[in-house]
Structures are given as structure tokens and as C-alpha cells.
Amino acid sequence: MHYEYLKRLETYVPEHVRPAATERLDLKAAIDAANLTEMWDMILTLDYGVSDPEQLSPEKRDEFLNVMSLLLQAFDK
């Protein structure tokens, strides 16, 4: 293998390494501030069948948080 290829692999940080707990709290606070709490609860309950994101698998939790961050961006404009 080429050295440059290996060098790029050293700097890669997988998504699952990010601290999701603080990200979720920051996102939830932003959702609450934008008056989107009902949408948070509705999507969580109807689409995911749980009442708390911690009840989701890590993949589903990331998916839910991504959806909510996109909605926040859309409604925040």
C-alpha cells in the first residue's frame, strides 16, 4: 500500500466515536427553544415507537437525531 493512503486512514474518526449524549442534549435544547418539542415527541412516538431516544438502538438514535437536526434547520430559517 501507498504511504499516503495509510496516512489518510490515521486521521479518520468514525461517526460512532462522537459523543452522542452531549449532541442530543444540545439538539433537544435547540428544539425546545424553537418550539418544536411537540414535533420531537410526535416523530419519536409515531415513527420510532418509543418515548425517549435512549430506548433506540445507536443506529436508529443517530437517524432520529439527524432527522430532527434537519427539521430544526428547515424551521429555523
C-alpha positions, -999 to +999 in steps of 0.1 A: +000+000+000+010+035-005+020+056+024-004+084+016-033+060+017-023+048+051-017+083+064-053+093+055-067+063+074-050+075+106-070+108+106-104+091+101-127+093+130-158+070+128-192+086+134-199+063+164-170+078+183-186+112+186-202+119+220-239+115+212-251+123+247-240+160+246-251+163+210-286+150+219-289+174+248-278+204+227-302+194+200-331+189+224-324+223+239-324+239+204-357+220+196-373+233+228-361+269+221-376+267+185-410+255+199-406+221+181-410+199+212-443+185+201-428+175+167-399+158+186-424+138+207-446+130+178-419+117+155-403+098+183-436+082+193-452+076+159-422+067+138-399+050+163-424+037+188-405+049+219-408+078+243-371+085+248-342+084+222-322+064+247-345+035+241-334+033+204-305+014+190-275+035+183-282+034+146-318+044+150-309+071+175-285+087+151-311+085+124-337+102+146-312+129+157-303+136+121-339+139+111-345+163+140-315+184+132-326+187+096-361+198+107-346+223+131-325+238+102-356+239+080-378+256+106-351+279+119-348+297+086 
